[in-house]
Amino acid sequence: MTECKPLLQLNGVSKTFADNTVLDDLDLTIYDGEFLTLLGPSGCGKTTVLRIIAGFEQEDQGQVLLDQQNIAILKAEHRPVNTVFQSYALFPHMTVYDNIAFGLIMHKVPKAEIDGRVMEALRMVRLEDFAKRKPHQLSGGQQQRVAIARAVVNRPRLLLLDESLSALDYKLRQEMQVELKRLQRQLNITFVYVTHDQEEALSMSDRIVVMHKGKVQQIGTPREIYETPVNLFVARFIGEINQFDGQVTRRIDDNHVEVIAEGAEWVVQTDYPFAADDKVHILLRPEDIRITKPESDDEKIHMDGHIHECNYKGKTMDSYIRLSTGTTVIASEFFDEDDPDYDYRLGQKVAIEWFTGWEVVLPYEQSI
Ligand SMILES: Nc1ncnc2c1ncn2[C@@H]1O[C@H](COP(=O)(O)OP(=O)(O)OP(=O)(O)O)[C@@H](O)[C@H]1O
């Protein structure tokens, strides 16, 4: 992301279909040149946001501003926005070249300019040698690149991509994630990408907007979203997480509180102004937990249990530890076959530990 100038703003946007409130007073600023991802479970309203930005759907309340100007009256075809759909929607009877040229012809771009722009778009998506092919003669990934070329050739200010990689197989999807990010940087066009795949969001985005039930839950960089989720929904939606419920016994200083959880006293780090008796959730990522021998170590929080299940994941070994309190904890460690300690046996007595400060402490939520 090169600069932080707002390109598009949604201010208090709401949308209801029949009696189903799909977007609820949504605020969102999209900055010029950024790769922004809307992430959330199916039905949370991601596509509706895209459709309102593109002008295919009208908001019931709120405003959509482009360069600070309300664009409610601008029809879809007059907005500087292009959309790449999951289905690609290429014209099957036209060549790749003609598919890409189509938008330019529709926009009455001078003939002399069209060839140069189509070839430039083809080069960008590395399909120069495929100009004469029809869509059915291309792989899924190549068709996806044609769809992107067809969108970027119009030089939109904003490119909307709706689950554009979800039809591809895992390997191709990973390759295309790298390609898309490269293209976005090269073109310096603002991308708004919709997905329900958290890995995809983490690897491609400058910022992620986590949505749930028509509301924004958190906006932040992938690292912020992963390491400091603001609520249980975000914490659970992005990756795996261990959750302990506890109660504050006293505040130690501005950044630390003492908590009773799992029948033990813990000192946890938090900036949140918790007071004595507040109920809290303490969250830890599996990779922040270490499995050790059942001996205590003063620097770290330490709990005893036994290995309940082990899942070999190639790069990591994911172990499920049943604590003596009955709670199950998942720990993910890099697999090192030369290290004899990795050969945990089911039922083996172990302890888990982590450093104070690695945990996220959130206010207790009644129902989630
Ligand atoms: N034109 C419509 N008429 C009625 N309901 C609609 C319409 N468009 C969307 N919805 C409903 O709005 C809700 C949100 O849909 P939307 O497509 O925005 O979600 P999404 O987060 O993109 O989901 P997915 O990941 O499954 O595509 C869903 O319950 C959907 O059924």
The ligand as an SDF file (V2000), in Angstrom:
LIG
                    3D

 31 33  0  0  0  0  0  0  0  0999 V2000
  -31.2160  -10.3210   -3.8120 N   0  0  0  0  0  0  0  0  0  0  0  0
  -31.3990  -10.9130   -2.6230 C   0  0  0  0  0  0  0  0  0  0  0  0
  -32.6300  -11.1790   -2.1540 N   0  0  0  0  0  0  0  0  0  0  0  0
  -32.8290  -11.7460   -0.9650 C   0  0  0  0  0  0  0  0  0  0  0  0
  -31.8080  -12.1020   -0.1240 N   0  0  0  0  0  0  0  0  0  0  0  0
  -30.5600  -11.8720   -0.5320 C   0  0  0  0  0  0  0  0  0  0  0  0
  -30.2750  -11.2620   -1.8040 C   0  0  0  0  0  0  0  0  0  0  0  0
  -28.9270  -11.1510   -1.9100 N   0  0  0  0  0  0  0  0  0  0  0  0
  -28.4060  -11.6670   -0.7810 C   0  0  0  0  0  0  0  0  0  0  0  0
  -29.3710  -12.0940    0.0510 N   0  0  0  0  0  0  0  0  0  0  0  0
  -29.1730  -12.6920    1.3900 C   0  0  0  0  0  0  0  0  0  0  0  0
  -28.3070  -11.8320    2.1090 O   0  0  0  0  0  0  0  0  0  0  0  0
  -27.4520  -12.5800    2.9510 C   0  0  0  0  0  0  0  0  0  0  0  0
  -26.0300  -12.1680    2.6690 C   0  0  0  0  0  0  0  0  0  0  0  0
  -25.6760  -12.5680    1.3660 O   0  0  0  0  0  0  0  0  0  0  0  0
  -24.2330  -12.2980    0.7440 P   0  0  0  0  0  0  0  0  0  0  0  0
  -24.2130  -12.9430   -0.6020 O   0  0  0  0  0  0  0  0  0  0  0  0
  -23.9180  -10.8600    0.8270 O   0  0  0  0  0  0  0  0  0  0  0  0
  -23.3100  -13.0870    1.7740 O   0  0  0  0  0  0  0  0  0  0  0  0
  -21.8140  -13.5690    1.6180 P   0  0  0  0  0  0  0  0  0  0  0  0
  -21.1460  -13.2260    2.8980 O   0  0  0  0  0  0  0  0  0  0  0  0
  -21.2050  -13.0520    0.3710 O   0  0  0  0  0  0  0  0  0  0  0  0
  -22.0100  -15.1360    1.5270 O   0  0  0  0  0  0  0  0  0  0  0  0
  -21.2350  -16.2290    0.6140 P   0  0  0  0  0  0  0  0  0  0  0  0
  -19.8470  -16.3490    1.1890 O   0  0  0  0  0  0  0  0  0  0  0  0
  -22.0530  -17.4750    0.8520 O   0  0  0  0  0  0  0  0  0  0  0  0
  -21.2790  -15.7490   -0.7940 O   0  0  0  0  0  0  0  0  0  0  0  0
  -27.7450  -14.0370    2.7020 C   0  0  0  0  0  0  0  0  0  0  0  0
  -28.6000  -14.4930    3.7170 O   0  0  0  0  0  0  0  0  0  0  0  0
  -28.4590  -14.0190    1.3530 C   0  0  0  0  0  0  0  0  0  0  0  0
  -29.3610  -15.0880    1.2650 O   0  0  0  0  0  0  0  0  0  0  0  0
  1  2  1  0
  2  3  1  0
  2  7  2  0
  3  4  2  0
  4  5  1  0
  5  6  2  0
  6  7  1  0
  6 10  1  0
  7  8  1  0
  8  9  2  0
  9 10  1  0
 10 11  1  0
 11 12  1  0
 11 30  1  0
 12 13  1  0
 13 14  1  0
 13 28  1  0
 14 15  1  0
 15 16  1  0
 16 17  2  0
 16 18  1  0
 16 19  1  0
 19 20  1  0
 20 21  2  0
 20 22  1  0
 20 23  1  0
 23 24  1  0
 24 25  2  0
 24 26  1  0
 24 27  1  0
 28 29  1  0
 28 30  1  0
 30 31  1  0
M  END
$$$$
